[in-house]
Amino acid sequence: LVGLVFFLLIGKWFQNRTYQALSFDRDYKSYFPLAVLKLVGKEYKPIIVNHLKKGDEMLIRNAELIPADSILIDDQAFIDYSFVTGEAEPVQKSKGQYIYAGGRITGKQARFIIQKPVSQSYLTSLWNEEGYEKKEKGLKLIDRVSQYFTIAIVGIAIGSAIFWQISDPSKTWLVFTSVLIIACPCALALSTPFTYGSILRVLGKHHLFLKNADVIDDLQKVDTIIFDKTGTITDPKAKHIEFEGEELTNAEASLVAAAVSSSTHPLSRYVKDFLNAEPDVYQIESFEEVTGKGIKAVVSGVELRLGSAKFVGVEADTEVKTSSVYLMIGASLRGVFRVNNTYRAGLENVIQELSADHRLELLSGDNDQEREALKKLFPFDTEMHFEQKPDDKLRKIQAWQKEGHQVMMFGDGLNDAGALKQSNVGIAITEDISSFSPACDAIMDANAFKKLGKLLALNTDGKKIVKASMAISLLYNVGGITFAVLGILTPLFAAVLMPLSSISVVAFTTTMVRLKAKQKGL
């Protein structure tokens, strides 16, 4: 009896040590990518939240999350705490007030001084808030099997004991205990979490950050992938911008820069970079961003509008083949910013890889001037819809879902929030990883875009690895229980074998994921 207990405890200790080592390696939260704009010298630069400390000054723009407890240093700010309290009405805060982490800025940008170190686990929990989760999923195969496993094992143990009590009473206790010890539901139960945990680790290292392991299941079912255009398949670092109209004075350029600095939309960032003006010399008195249309602001008493032709109230030039941002200062149309887009490196290969197993679609809020160029990149049967408002995108996704399609949306995290949330899987692509949106299921660093096809293929391999590891577990249990029922296996030997089965399954899953990743060049 002492020997039996000794081997059981030794096995459990070794098992736990193995799990801890592997769990540390697969902890996807350690790669969580949220960043924030921090004052470095005289300018704000994106800094990973883990690197922030007490006393740092940070700038939070419209719709961005406040990542740490801090003090407001601007005169006022409107903060939406719906993530934390469920109340959607923004709360007005004044200079010097203590602001708790988890709120989201609405309206003009605001500056804060950090008072407490960032709690990354808290931010991750906000990402997984129930209000932003998809519908409850049905029981998985492993859950259904596990429901009956224990009942079956107890039944086999009792049945075997009764049989041996009649045939050979000396083996009754040996068989009964051996069956209970050798049976290992742990190996069966660990197949999925360790496979998916390993996949999360690989995806995280290549800058695709999944919300949780359930997203892997959803990705495996996707048959339709929808792309946004601006800032998603276009490369903001390779864009070319021109301004058509009356040349702006330095003062006017600073006014416009101040207005767009509160926005996180890719086109707003393009305009700000192009102007290369100092926005901080003027005071933003009011700011409103109408998703998919444009922004209107009052800066030092001057009213400005930037956005689509319809938003600013003018006729669009249909002959132009570029993205356009019209500028209205006061009641005067001052000109238009023309953005010549360059597509992301590797886009053609990504489309080729994804189109083999998925239907591809394009939903863009921009005009259709690039339709012909995009037709050369996408498959001939790709549906392309332009001038789509956020509600239009959401309705299109709902329509495809009603047809039975499993939809993945790939877009800008804040400006496509509704579509990302409605889709079965929403992936937000981001340049400086400072635009955190809990509406999405995954966040991808833009630099990883060219690997998208390979990363999704690895995710698909996960299903095969889980099935293989479950087969190994079932073979072990069937073989072990058979020997135990026949009275060949002693409780002592069963105690030695039991932890080895779990460890072998864990080792198999992690090794196979690494092997598959290596085969794909990841």
Buried (B, 14 or more C-beta within 10 A) or exposed (E): EEEBEEBBEEBBEBBEEBBEEBEEEBBBBEBBBBBBBBBEEEEBBBBBBEEBEEEBBBBBBBBBBBBBBBBBEBEEBBBBBBBBEEEEEBBEBEEEBEBBBBBBBBBBBBBBBBBEEBBBEEBBEBBEBEEBBBEEEEEEEBEEBBEEBEEEBEEBBEEBBEBBBEEEEEBBEBBBBBBBBBBBBBBBBBBBBBBBBBBBBBBBEBBBBBBBBBBBBBBBEBBBBBBBBBBBBBBBEEBEBEBEEEEBEEEBBBBBBBBBBBBBBBBBBBBBBBBEBBBBEBEBEEBBBBBBBBBBBBBEEBBBBBBBBEBBEEEBBEEEBBBBBBBBBEEEBBBBBBBBBEBBBBBEBBBEBBBEEBBBBBBBBBBBBBEEEBEEBBEEEBBBBBBBBBEBBBBBBEEBBEEEBBBBBBBBBBBBBBBBBBBBBBBBBBBBBBBBBBBBBBBBBBEBBBBBBBBBBBBBBBBEBBEBBBEBBBEBBEBBBBBBBEBEBBBBBBBBBBBBBBBBBBBBBBEBBBEBBEEBEB
